[in-house]
Amino acid sequence: MLRLALTPRWLGFLALVLVIASIFVGLSMWQVDRAQHKNDAIEAQDVDQVKPLNDILDAQVTMPGILSDQRVGLSGRYLPDMQVLVTDRLHEGESGFWVVTMFEVDGAEVGEEAQLAGADTAGAEPIAIPVVRGWVPDAASAAADPAPTGDVQLTARLGPVEGPLPASDLPDGQVRSVSTSQLVNFFEVYSYSGILFPEDGEMTGAGAQMAHVDLEKQEDGGFDWQSAVYAVEWIFFAGFAFYIWFTLLRDAYARQQELDSDAPVEYVVVKQAGETDLHAGGVRT
């Protein structure tokens, strides 16, 4: 079988397999690198540096995950008529409500993606982002600490929105999650795919009845096991390419041996000088 493997045809086939396997190994190494450096982009992001909200995020577009926990600065005004209470929120072990008020952002723009999708940016709807003003133990306490009036300067942490949850069984003005896709159905606004957690309680109207709420930082994801699994799969594909080559070579060799065993035998009659008898010698051709 070695002699067959060293023929030009099979050496060419082996060279092709080596190229394919090298590509698979390269892809495996890339996945390993991704698994080991999953959080490099997040760590490189200086989330503690205050950046203007309008510089990093437009309304009506998806917020990149890397912006989560970013400190942002913005100016605008609260829209007190656009407020909800988010149920089942814990503060120091006690269940209560988040008070979330829409905040109209000065200089905000609707993103190009939304404009291409047909968003009517010429309308009178304000562009506003949900602000978690604080936590209250019961719904009645929220009225005791209204949102500040007039122009407000905010410094806040930017957090991701939550998925919408059914709220039809709750009293008016209460929801189970901070979902802008749900809030825009309650209020006539354009909004963001993020929510704000202000750093200064004075800028939220928090008083004796309202506790300050900080954004919970996401835990380090650590090693990316999904990328590691993909890396193993690429190594498997590389080995499988050699297995296919060996299997085809083995089958070709077996067919060659079978053809050789089925070849016809020719007989040659040999007569030596002075002999009267004929001797038959078989020669395979």
C-alpha positions in Angstrom: 0.0 0.0 0.0 3.0 2.3 0.6 4.0 2.0 -3.1 0.5 3.1 -4.1 0.5 6.0 -1.6 3.8 7.3 -3.2 2.3 7.5 -6.7 1.9 11.1 -8.0 -1.9 10.8 -7.9 -2.1 9.9 -4.2 0.7 12.3 -3.2 -1.3 15.1 -4.9 -4.4 14.0 -3.0 -2.4 14.0 0.2 -1.1 17.5 -0.5 -4.7 18.7 -0.9 -5.6 17.1 2.4 -2.7 18.8 4.1 -3.9 22.2 2.8 -7.4 21.6 4.1 -6.2 20.3 7.4 -4.0 23.3 7.9 -7.0 25.6 7.3 -9.0 23.7 9.9 -6.1 23.8 12.4 -5.8 27.6 11.8 -9.5 28.0 12.5 -9.1 26.0 15.7 -6.3 28.2 16.9 -8.4 31.3 16.2 -11.2 29.8 18.3 -8.8 29.0 21.1 -7.6 32.6 21.0 -11.2 33.9 21.2 -11.8 31.6 24.2 -8.8 32.9 26.1 -9.4 36.6 25.3 -13.1 36.8 25.5 -13.2 39.9 27.7 -10.2 41.8 26.3 -12.5 44.2 24.4 -14.5 44.9 27.5 -11.5 45.4 29.6 -9.9 47.7 27.1 -13.0 49.9 27.1 -12.6 52.7 29.6 -16.1 52.6 31.0 -15.2 55.0 33.8 -14.5 57.9 31.5 -17.6 60.0 31.0 -18.6 60.1 27.3 -21.5 62.1 25.8 -24.4 59.8 25.3 -25.1 61.2 21.8 -21.6 60.4 20.7 -21.8 56.7 21.4 -25.5 55.7 21.0 -28.4 56.9 18.8 -32.1 56.3 19.5 -34.0 53.3 17.9 -30.8 51.3 17.3 -29.3 48.2 19.1 -26.9 49.0 21.9 -23.6 47.2 21.6 -22.9 45.0 24.6 -19.5 46.7 25.1 -21.3 49.9 26.1 -22.8 48.3 29.1 -21.7 50.0 32.4 -20.3 53.0 30.4 -20.4 56.3 32.2 -22.3 58.8 30.0 -23.1 62.5 30.3 -26.3 64.2 28.9 -28.6 67.0 29.4 -32.4 67.3 29.0 -35.5 67.1 31.1 -37.6 64.5 32.8 -41.0 63.7 31.4 -43.0 63.2 34.6 -46.1 62.0 32.8 -44.1 59.2 31.3 -43.2 57.1 34.3 -43.7 53.5 35.3 -43.1 51.4 38.4 -41.2 48.1 37.8 -42.3 45.4 40.2 -40.4 42.8 42.2 -37.1 44.7 42.5 -35.0 44.0 45.6 -33.2 46.5 47.7 -31.3 45.2 50.8 -33.4 42.1 50.7 -36.7 43.9 50.5 -39.0 43.6 47.5 -40.3 46.9 46.1 -40.4 48.9 42.9 -38.0 50.7 40.6 -39.3 54.2 39.7 -38.4 54.6 36.0 -39.1 58.0 34.3 -38.5 58.9 30.7 -35.8 61.6 30.1 -35.9 63.7 27.0 -32.3 64.0 25.7 -31.0 67.3 24.2 -29.5 66.9 20.7 -30.5 63.3 20.4 -31.0 61.7 17.0 -32.7 58.6 15.6 -30.1 56.2 14.2 -29.7 55.6 10.5 -30.9 52.0 10.8 -34.3 53.2 12.1 -34.5 55.9 9.5 -34.0 53.4 6.7 -36.6 51.2 8.3 -39.1 54.0 8.0 -39.1 55.8 11.3 -40.9 59.1 11.0 -38.3 61.4 12.5 -40.2 64.5 11.4 -42.9 63.8 14.0 -43.4 65.6 17.3 -42.4 62.7 19.4 -39.5 63.4 21.8 -36.4 61.2 21.9 -36.2 59.9 25.5 -34.3 57.3 27.5 -35.6 55.5 30.6 -33.9 56.6 33.8 -34.0 54.4 37.0 -34.6 57.2 39.5 -34.6 54.9 42.5 -36.3 52.2 44.5 -39.4 52.6 46.7 -41.0 50.0 49.0 -44.5 50.5 47.7 -46.3 52.3 44.9 -47.6 55.1 47.1 -44.1 56.1 48.0 -43.2 57.0 44.4 -45.5 60.0 44.5 -43.6 61.5 47.5 -40.5 61.9 45.4 -41.4 63.4 42.0 -38.8 63.9 39.2 -37.0 67.2 39.1 -38.4 69.9 36.8 -36.6 72.0 34.3 -33.3 71.3 32.6 -31.1 68.7 34.2 -27.5 67.6 33.7 -27.0 63.8 34.3 -24.0 61.6 34.7 -25.1 58.0 34.7 -24.2 54.4 34.0 -25.6 53.0 30.8 -27.2 49.6 31.2 -28.9 47.2 28.7 -32.7 47.0 28.4 -34.6 44.0 29.6 -36.9 41.8 27.7 -40.7 42.6 27.7 -42.8 40.7 30.1 -46.6 40.5 30.3 -48.1 43.2 32.5 -51.8 43.1 31.6 -52.7 41.8 35.1 -50.9 44.7 36.9 -52.3 48.0 37.9 -52.0 50.9 35.4 -48.5 52.3 35.4 -46.8 49.1 36.5 -44.6 46.7 34.5 -42.4 43.8 35.2 -39.3 44.8 33.2 -37.6 47.9 31.8 -38.2 47.2 28.1 -38.1 50.2 25.7 -39.9 48.1 23.1 -42.8 48.0 25.7 -42.4 51.6 26.9 -42.8 53.1 23.4 -46.2 51.4 23.3 -47.2 53.2 26.5 -45.7 56.6 25.6 -45.3 58.5 22.3 -41.6 58.7 22.2 -38.5 57.4 20.3 -36.3 55.7 22.7 -33.0 53.9 23.2 -32.0 50.2 23.6 -30.4 51.2 27.0 -31.4 52.5 30.4 -29.7 55.0 32.7 -28.7 54.6 36.3 -27.8 58.1 37.6 -24.8 58.6 39.9 -26.2 61.6 41.7 -29.5 61.1 43.7 -30.1 64.8 43.7 -30.6 64.7 39.9 -33.2 62.0 40.2 -35.5 63.6 42.8 -34.7 60.9 45.3 -35.8 61.7 48.8 -36.6 60.1 52.1 -38.9 57.5 50.4 -36.7 56.6 47.5 -33.4 54.7 47.7 -30.6 55.1 45.1 -30.1 52.3 42.6 -26.8 51.4 41.1 -26.2 49.4 38.0 -25.1 45.9 38.8 -21.9 45.2 36.9 -21.9 42.2 34.7 -19.7 39.4 36.0 -16.6 38.4 34.1 -17.6 35.8 31.6 -14.2 34.1 32.1 -13.3 31.4 29.7 -15.4 31.1 26.5 -16.4 27.5 26.5 -18.4 27.8 23.3 -15.3 28.9 21.4 -13.4 26.1 23.0 -15.9 23.5 21.7 -15.7 25.0 18.2 -11.9 24.7 18.4 -12.2 21.0 19.2 -14.6 20.6 16.3 -12.1 22.1 13.8 -9.4 19.7 15.0 -11.8 16.9 14.5 -12.5 18.0 11.0 -8.7 18.2 10.3 -8.3 14.6 11.5 -11.3 13.5 9.5 -9.7 14.8 6.3 -6.7 12.5 6.8 -9.1 9.6 7.7 -10.9 10.1 4.4 -7.6 10.1 2.5 -6.5 6.9 4.2 -9.8 5.2 3.7 -9.8 5.9 -0.1 -6.2 4.8 -0.3 -7.0 1.5 1.5 -10.0 0.9 -0.8 -8.0 1.6 -3.9 -5.3 -0.8 -2.7 -7.8 -3.5 -1.9 -9.3 -3.2 -5.4 -5.8 -3.4 -6.9 -5.1 -6.6 -5.0 -8.4 -8.1 -6.1 -7.7 -7.4 -9.8 -4.2 -9.0 -9.5 -5.7 -12.2 -8.0 -8.2 -12.4 -10.8 -5.6 -12.1 -13.6 -5.6 -15.0 -16.2 -2.7 -17.6 -16.2 -1.0 -18.4 -19.6 0.9 -21.7 -20.1 4.0 -22.0 -22.2 5.2 -25.4 -23.5 8.9 -25.8 -23.1 10.9 -28.6 -24.8 14.6 -29.0 -24.1 17.0 -30.3 -26.9 17.0 -34.0 -27.0 13.8 -34.4 -25.0 10.8 -36.2 -26.3 8.4 -35.2 -23.5 6.8 -31.7 -23.2 6.8 -29.8 -19.9 4.2 -27.2 -19.2 5.3 -24.1 -17.2 2.8 -21.6 -16.1 3.6 -17.9 -16.4 1.3 -15.3 -15.1 0.8 -12.4 -17.4 
